[in-house]
Amino acid sequence: MDAETELFSGWLLLPAGKQFARVDVLRYTAGETASPERIVPANELISEDGRILALTLLSLKPGFQYECRWVYRE
């Protein structure tokens, strides 16, 4: 983030045949190699078929890098 951000919303759509099992949102201090911190989204929605993820993060701070990781369903 380059500036303080009050609200960030994002959508992730998976192709046919792929489904989310679990999603983790992580935060890193930019330019450092320390372990990431897990962030709990203010809102998170995984569609019933597991192909659509919608999430909202609040009060993002400058100087951090945010990342979304997911695990596919078997």
DAMO-V872210 format. One line per field, one symbol per residue. phi: phi as a letter, one per 20 degrees, with the letter a starting at -180 (. if undefined). Layout:
# DAMO-V872210
phi=???
This chain:
# DAMO-V872210
phi=.ebfcfbccbccdefgndbfdbccdccdfgnddfffdfdeffcbcdfgemdcdcbcddlfdfncddbdccdfff
